[in-house]
Amino acid sequence: MPPWGRKLARHEALDLCPVCQKGQVYALDNSYACEHAVSAEKTCTFRVGKVILQREIPKEQVLKLMTTG
């Protein structure tokens, strides 16, 4: 397991990444991000901050964004 994989293991996996269709999206400390966007070799760009314009973005809203756009 790569080093970043051990870090992701403690975070909740939400769903398949809508951008790369290969990685899982995780709820990290400050963002929701594809595992391939936070790896050493960044092969994906999916990342959404947990706070945007001083408003917390709930997990349900990110799931809706990932499924319906």
Secondary structure, 3 states (H helix, E strand, C coil): CCHHHHHHCCCEEEEECCCCCCCEEEECCCEEEECCCCCCCCCCCCEEECEECCEECCHHHHHHHHHHC
